[in-house]
């Protein structure tokens, strides 16, 4: 069996549709209910739904052979996996945002609120900028408004949430999309099946461009 970790939600449904098109369907996945694991013995494939931020952990530790994770998760946690393909889905960007009219003063330590601590550190280290990281888990946009931080580093899709809170993108620095990833030992031992899936998914991505 090839174990496939899919992120819960709309992205996972789009990804599953690609696998289905590749000939690795599992009809039970469309049945209503709360089941999380679905198998098709004939196709030798097993799918399971997990929280998007957990996909890379399942793949890295071998509970899943392949899975789909956002580039933001891969960049933040650097799991020991193979990144096989950019699926061109779930596209957004990592950005620095601040209150409208914000001007950075390089003489002062920049206060940065984010849940992407490692990405933010790497971004500012490349600029040689002195920062104070404030790790938050949600509602990052509030931090500059309440003067907890000068800027935020977060994922931006449309920017509407920022505008509603009188913030604007100050700098975009990392394009993000869903990536097909593989467990390293599995890629060696289940290579033929993975290459078949990879070939079909690659063709689908090219066709959509």
C-alpha positions as semicolon CSV with decimal commas, in nm:
position;residue;x (nm);y (nm);z (nm)
1;X;0,000;0,000;0,000
2;X;0,111;0,354;-0,080
3;X;0,009;0,577;0,211
4;X;-0,090;0,930;0,105
5;X;-0,139;1,215;0,356
6;X;-0,381;1,476;0,228
7;X;-0,439;1,815;0,395
8;X;-0,794;1,857;0,522
9;X;-1,006;2,118;0,345
10;X;-1,045;2,256;-0,006
11;X;-0,679;2,216;-0,096
12;X;-0,684;1,847;-0,006
13;X;-0,997;1,794;-0,214
14;X;-0,828;1,954;-0,517
15;X;-0,520;1,739;-0,465
16;X;-0,727;1,422;-0,434
17;X;-0,900;1,511;-0,763
18;X;-0,554;1,514;-0,925
19;X;-0,473;1,170;-0,783
20;X;-0,812;1,045;-0,904
21;X;-0,737;1,177;-1,252
22;X;-0,401;0,999;-1,235
23;X;-0,589;0,669;-1,198
24;X;-0,551;0,628;-0,822
25;X;-0,913;0,679;-0,725
26;X;-1,070;0,570;-0,397
27;X;-1,452;0,607;-0,429
28;X;-1,510;0,571;-0,053
29;X;-1,350;0,913;-0,001
30;X;-1,664;1,076;-0,149
31;X;-1,900;0,906;0,096
32;X;-2,042;1,134;0,368
33;X;-1,918;1,074;0,721
34;X;-1,626;1,137;0,952
35;X;-1,390;0,864;0,835
36;X;-1,030;0,976;0,802
37;X;-0,871;0,676;0,627
38;X;-0,974;0,536;0,286
39;X;-0,828;0,239;0,096
40;X;-0,843;0,100;-0,254
41;X;-0,676;-0,243;-0,240
42;X;-0,693;-0,288;-0,616
43;X;-0,494;0,033;-0,674
44;X;-0,274;-0,034;-0,369
45;X;-0,334;0,313;-0,228
46;X;-0,451;0,441;0,111
47;X;-0,547;0,806;0,169
48;X;-0,589;0,983;0,500
49;X;-0,688;1,336;0,597
50;X;-0,467;1,526;0,842
51;X;-0,425;1,885;0,957
52;X;-0,229;2,070;0,682
53;X;0,055;2,166;0,915
54;X;0,095;1,799;1,020
55;X;0,135;1,645;0,673
56;X;0,513;1,690;0,667
57;X;0,547;1,516;1,007
58;X;0,353;1,209;0,885
59;X;0,571;1,194;0,574
60;X;0,903;1,258;0,749
61;X;0,838;0,986;1,007
62;X;0,713;0,732;0,753
63;X;0,347;0,706;0,854
64;X;0,281;0,843;0,503
65;X;0,489;0,766;0,194
66;X;0,387;1,084;0,015
67;X;0,181;1,389;0,102
68;X;0,104;1,747;0,011
69;X;0,230;2,038;0,221
70;X;0,255;2,414;0,174
71;X;0,595;2,565;0,099
72;X;0,550;2,778;0,413
73;X;0,548;2,464;0,632
74;X;0,850;2,317;0,451
75;X;1,046;2,642;0,485
76;X;0,954;2,692;0,851
77;X;1,015;2,340;0,983
78;X;1,265;2,204;0,725
79;X;1,145;1,841;0,748
80;X;1,381;1,573;0,615
81;X;1,175;1,483;0,307
82;X;1,206;1,498;-0,071
83;X;1,018;1,783;-0,238
84;X;0,905;1,631;-0,567
85;X;0,670;1,875;-0,737
86;X;0,513;2,220;-0,717
87;X;0,143;2,146;-0,767
88;X;0,065;2,511;-0,846
89;X;-0,228;2,504;-0,600
90;X;-0,298;2,713;-0,290
91;X;-0,088;2,998;-0,423
92;X;-0,010;3,291;-0,195
93;X;0,300;3,466;-0,064
94;X;0,495;3,533;0,253
95;X;0,508;3,903;0,324
96;X;0,607;4,171;0,570
97;X;0,313;4,398;0,655
98;X;0,283;4,707;0,872
99;X;0,053;4,997;0,950
100;X;0,002;5,233;0,658
101;X;0,278;5,489;0,639
102;X;0,523;5,280;0,843
103;X;0,888;5,374;0,796
104;X;1,158;5,140;0,923
105;X;1,426;5,296;1,141
106;X;1,743;5,085;1,097
107;X;1,889;5,239;1,415
108;X;1,626;5,055;1,622
109;X;1,566;4,684;1,675
110;X;1,268;4,588;1,457
111;X;0,988;4,412;1,647
112;X;0,847;4,133;1,430
113;X;0,529;3,942;1,520
114;X;0,483;3,610;1,340
115;X;0,406;3,242;1,373
116;X;0,675;3,172;1,110
117;X;0,972;3,234;1,340
118;X;1,238;3,056;1,135
119;X;1,129;3,211;0,805
120;X;1,130;3,560;0,959
121;X;1,473;3,507;1,121
122;X;1,625;3,385;0,792
123;X;1,470;3,672;0,597
124;X;1,608;3,943;0,824
125;X;1,942;3,766;0,881
126;X;2,000;3,790;0,505
127;X;1,954;4,167;0,537
128;X;2,172;4,191;0,849
129;X;1,874;4,348;1,029
130;X;1,855;4,334;1,410
131;X;1,511;4,202;1,512
132;X;1,308;4,105;1,815
133;X;1,082;3,808;1,729
134;X;0,742;3,794;1,897
135;X;0,594;3,448;1,837
136;X;0,213;3,450;1,803
137;X;-0,021;3,169;1,698
138;X;-0,316;3,364;1,562
139;X;-0,464;3,707;1,482
140;X;-0,118;3,834;1,390
141;X;-0,270;4,148;1,233
142;X;-0,360;4,287;1,575
143;X;0,004;4,311;1,689
144;X;0,102;4,635;1,507
145;X;-0,234;4,796;1,583
146;X;-0,180;4,745;1,958
147;X;0,186;4,844;1,923
148;X;0,304;4,499;2,025
149;X;0,515;4,489;1,709
150;X;0,638;4,718;1,431
151;X;0,569;4,467;1,153
152;X;0,425;4,120;1,097
153;X;0,550;3,836;0,879
154;X;0,259;3,628;0,755
155;X;0,097;3,460;0,458
156;X;-0,094;3,696;0,230
157;X;-0,342;3,575;-0,027
158;X;-0,568;3,865;-0,129
159;X;-0,458;4,124;0,129
160;X;-0,819;4,204;0,224
161;X;-0,768;4,121;0,594
162;X;-0,472;4,359;0,603
163;X;-0,671;4,640;0,440
164;X;-0,961;4,594;0,683
165;X;-0,714;4,642;0,968
166;X;-0,543;4,945;0,810
167;X;-0,228;4,748;0,730
168;X;-0,046;4,711;0,400
169;X;0,216;4,484;0,248
170;X;0,558;4,636;0,299
171;X;0,755;4,360;0,123
172;X;0,673;4,023;-0,041
173;X;0,959;3,777;-0,033
174;X;0,851;3,414;-0,076
175;X;0,599;3,262;-0,318
176;X;0,403;2,980;-0,157
177;X;0,212;2,689;-0,309
178;X;0,133;2,324;-0,235
179;X;0,420;2,079;-0,287
180;X;0,419;1,703;-0,331
181;X;0,665;1,555;-0,080
182;X;0,795;1,203;-0,019
183;X;0,942;1,005;0,266
184;X;1,307;0,935;0,175
185;X;1,317;0,556;0,239
186;X;0,973;0,513;0,076
187;X;1,094;0,695;-0,234
188;X;1,362;0,430;-0,268
189;X;1,148;0,122;-0,198
190;X;0,820;0,230;-0,361
191;X;0,979;0,425;-0,643
192;X;0,793;0,270;-0,938
193;X;0,450;0,358;-0,798
194;X;0,563;0,705;-0,693
195;X;0,714;0,777;-1,034
196;X;0,387;0,677;-1,201
197;X;0,193;0,920;-0,981
198;X;0,457;1,191;-1,017
199;X;0,451;1,162;-1,396
200;X;0,074;1,204;-1,414
201;X;0,062;1,491;-1,164
202;X;0,345;1,670;-1,348
203;X;0,153;1,641;-1,675
204;X;-0,162;1,780;-1,509
205;X;0,032;2,079;-1,367
206;X;0,186;2,152;-1,710
207;X;-0,155;2,131;-1,878
208;X;-0,295;2,392;-1,637
209;X;-0,019;2,646;-1,705
